[in-house]
Amino acid sequence: MPRSAALAAVFALAACVQPSPETHGEFRIGAETYRITENAAGTWRVLVDGRPVICSKPTEEACYWSVRHYLTSQEVLNDYG
């Protein structure tokens, strides 16, 4: 295998293996537990139903309230049908 093809294979494998996001804590709302992670840009976020909710500040309390507001907005949108 030529060297350039071997390097391409190594880079392709490296792209597939991403480190798991750093966990900064977790909290519960009702029966659900939400984990706070940090993306590559350093922004704290929480995944809610597979969608990232960006925390207003990099604190657990800010993440809690960002998720609460997101969930409330989804309930209101569902009420409108």
PADREN-130194 format. One record per atom (N, C-alpha, C): residue in one letter; x, z, y. Coordinates in steps of 0.02 Angstrom, whole numbers, plus 50000, padded with zeros to 5 digits. Each point is the difference from the previous one (the first is absolute). Layout:
AXZY
...
END
This chain:
M500435000049941
M499575000050059
M500455000050062
P499884995550047
P500404999850061
P499915006650039
R500515001550038
R499995006350037
R499415000550048
S499834994650033
S499455000150048
S499335001449965
A499924997449940
A499385001249962
A499975007349978
A500585002849981
A500025007149980
A499845004450059
L500264998550059
L499855003950060
L499264999550018
A499724994049993
A499304999150015
A499575004249952
A500195000349937
A499635004049952
A500045007550017
V500595002250020
V500095007150019
V499575001650060
F499994995850051
F499605001250059
F499254999849985
A499804995649955
A499304999749980
A499785006449966
L500435002749957
L499845006349967
L500005005850049
A500465000050047
A500035005450049
A499374999950044
A499744994250014
A499404999550041
A499395002949964
C500004999549934
C499435002649961
C500025007649993
V500595002950004
V500075007249991
V500055003250069
Q499455002650024
Q499995003350064
Q499965007549990
P500365003750041
P499965007349992
P499305002450016
S499785005349966
S499345002750015
S500025003250069
P499454999550037
P500005002850067
P500105007549999
E500355002550050
E500135007150006
E499345003750014
T499885005449963
T499395003950010
T500145005650050
H499555000650049
H500075005250051
H499475005449994
G499635000049946
G499505005149989
G499364996849975
E499505004349991
E499354997749978
E499475005050023
F499384997750001
F499455004250020
F499384997849963
R499505004250001
R499374998549965
R499434999650051
I499564995249986
I499364999650036
I499494999249945
G499585005049993
G499525000049944
G500375000249934
A499834995649956
A500324999849934
A500624995549998
E500134996550054
E500564995250002
E500645003350028
T500564998349970
T500655002150024
T500354993850029
Y500245000750061
Y500334994450035
Y500745001750010
R500434995249983
R500725000950005
R500264996550062
I500425003550039
I500294997250060
I500674996949982
T500094993650017
T500624996549987
T500274997050064
E500614997549997
E500314996750057
E500194993049980
N499824995150041
N500184993049983
N500714998550023
A500234994049989
A500704998150016
A500155000650074
A499494999450042
A500105000450072
A500015007250025
G499875004849954
G500005007150020
G499335002650022
T499474996049991
T499335002150020
T499675003949943
W499725005850017
W499645003949950
W499314996949989
R499794999949937
R499354997149983
R499725003249938
V499354998949989
V499655002649941
V499604994249972
L500034999049934
L499594994849969
L499315002949985
V499494996650025
V499305001949988
V499664994049970
D499795000649938
D499684994549963
D500444993850002
G500665000949994
G500464994449998
G500194997250068
R499735002850053
R500154997650068
R500425005150038
P500524997850035
P500415004950037
P499655002250064
V499985006650010
V499765002950062
V500615002850035
I500154997550059
I500595002050037
I499865006750034
C500465004749993
C499935006650031
C500154999450075
S499635003550041
S500104999650072
S500675003050022
K500255004849962
K500655003150011
K500315001449931
P500655001049996
P500305001549936
P499955007549982
T499375002449994
T499885006949979
T499435000049949
E499995005149958
E499465000449950
E499325000650033
E499965003950053
E499365001050034
E499744993450030
A500454996250031
A499804993650029
A499774995249945
C500335000149943
C499804995749945
C499315002049974
Y499895006549994
Y499345002549978
Y499454997450046
W500105000850066
W499474997950046
W499934992450003
S500554996349992
S499954992749998
S499584997749941
V500095003249942
V499614998349941
V499275002150010
R499895005950027
R499305002250013
R499644995150045
H500324997950053
H499694995150046
H499884993349966
Y500474997949959
Y499924993849963
Y499395000449953
L499965005449962
L499445000949953
L499335000250037
T499995003450057
T499385000450040
T499814993050025
S500494996250022
S499854993250025
S499734995649944
Q500265000849939
Q499754996149944
Q499285001949983
E499845006550005
E499315002249987
E499534997050051
V500204999950064
V499584997250052
V499904992549989
L500534996549981
L499944992849987
L499544998849941
N500035004249948
N499564999349943
N499275001250018
D499895004550048
D499315001350023
D499694993950033
Y500424995950033
Y499754994050032
Y499884994449951
G500245000849938
G499864995349947
G500484994649995
END
